[in-house]
């Protein structure tokens, strides 16, 4: 069983977004050998990015009874790898996953889109390349549950997010560089 994070509507596992923008990622699960009843998963981001990124909402597919829908920030060290913070869902509930509504709606083995996650980046998000990862550390081990109530751990999945400065920030930096260049040339001519 695996879970994959990708740019919404694609299988691309990386993307560049301007600070201050919104973007969406799809979570897709693949499993075989059992019938799925639901899943629990959390995300984690590097501590340097955590104050600047928020999950604003989720849309659920396949497993349609969400465990804890709504906005989430990255403020928890619980279940996070070293140097990361996880989303603020509780350790035993409140995750990004969902369950089947009834036993009759359990899901056969296969590959499925389970969630579209909507994110917001703060305008002051620092430029750089960051990993958005699923959690694999107790008490937030990402798992899929089968119809016989057995849990199957999901391996780490990573989406590489590159934050680029807003165009206005780039323009002001270039404008400042132009002023410095012009000042330097004017001084050079006086000498």
N, C-alpha and C positions, 0 to 999 in steps of 0.2 A: 504494500500500500504506500502511496505517496500523496503529497499535497504540493501543488505548484502555484506560485504567484506570478502573474503576468499582466502586462498592460491590457486593459479591458478590450475585449474583442479580438485579441491576438494571442500568440504563444510566446511573445517577446518578454524576456525576463530582466530587462533593463530599460531605463528611460531618463530623459532630461526634462526638467521642469523648472520654470523661473520661480524665484522666491516670490511669495504673494499669490501663487496660482493654486488652482484645485486640479486634482487628477483622480483617476479611478484605477483600481487593480482588481483582477479576477482571481479567486481562489478555486482551483480545480482539483478534485480528488480522483484517484484511480485506485481500485482495489479488486482483488479476486479471491475466490475460495470461500466466500461467505456472503450473506445478505446484510447490508448496512442498515443500522437503526438510527444513526446520528453521529455527530462528531463534535469534538471540543478542540478549539485551537486558539492560540493567542499570538500576537505579534510583538516583536521587540525591535528597537532601533538604537543606534549608538547614543550614548549620553550627550554628545555634542549636538545631535539633531533633536533629541527628545523635547526640549522646550518649544520647538518651532514647528512641530507637526501634530496634527489631530486627525483622528478618524471621525468624520462628521456624521456618517450614516452607513448603513449596510442594506443591501437588497439580497434576499434569500431565494435560492432555487434548490431543487432536489429535496433537501431536508428543509422544510418550510416552517418549522416551529422554532423560532430563534430563542437561544438561551438568554441573551441580554442585549437587545437591539439598542442603538442610540450612540451618541457621541462618546469617544474615549480618548483620553490623553495618555501619554507615555510617562508615567510617574512612579512606577513600581519596580523595585529590584527583585520582587518575588518571581521566581522562575526564569529570570533573565540571565544570560551568559555574562561573563565578566566584561565590563565596558559598555553594557547595554542596559536599557530600561524597557520593561514590558508594558503593554497596555494595562489600564487600571481595572480590568475585570477581576473579580474575586478568584481565589485559587480553585475552589470546588464548583463554582458556577459563574455566570456572568462573562463567559468567554464569547468569542466570535462565532462559535458553532451553532448548530441547530439539530433538532431531532425530527424523525418522521412523526406525523400527526397521529397515526394509528399503526398498529401492527400490519394492517393490510397495505399501508403505504411504505413499508420497508423497501429498500432499494437493492435491486439485483447487482451483482458484480459488474463493474464497468468503469468508465471514465465520465465524470460529471462536473459541470459548473455548479458550485455550491453557494458562492457568495460574490457579489460585487461590492467592494469596499471603496467608499468615497473619502478622499483625504483633502486637507487644506494645509498649505505651507504658509507660514508667517512671512510678511514682507521682509522681516529682518533675518530670515533663515540664512545661515552662513553657506556660501558657495562651497562645493566639494562633492565628493562621491561617498555615498553611504549605503549600508546594507539594511534592508528591511527583511527580517527573518521570522520564521515561525519559531515558537519556543519548543525546547526539548528537555528542559531542566525541571525537576520536581520543585514545587507542587503544580507547575503549569506545563505538564507534558502533553503536547498535542497528540490526540488519539482519535481513531474512529472506533465506534462501538458496533458490534454485530448483533443480530437478532437474538442470540443466546446470552447476551450481556457480557461478552468477552470484549476487552479493550485491546486494540492493536495500535502500538505507538507509531507515530508518523515521523519519518526522518526529517532533518532540517531542510527547509526550502528557503532560498534567498532571492530577493529582487534587488537589483543594484539601481539606486536612485542617485542621479546627478543633479544637484541644485545649482542653477546658474543665476547670476544676478539679474534683477529686473532690468529691462531696457533703459529705464530712467537712470538707474544706478550706473550702468555702462556709459551712458551719455555724459553724466556728470563727471565720471572719472576721466573720460576722453577729453571733455571740455577743460578740466583742470590740467591735464597733461598738455593740452594745446596752449594754455596760458603760460605754463612753465616754459614750454619750448619757445614761445614768442618772446618772453622775458629774457631768456638766455640768449637768443639771437640778437635782441636789442642791446644787451650789455656787451656782447661780443663786438658789435659794430662800433660802439663807443670807444673801445680800447684800441 
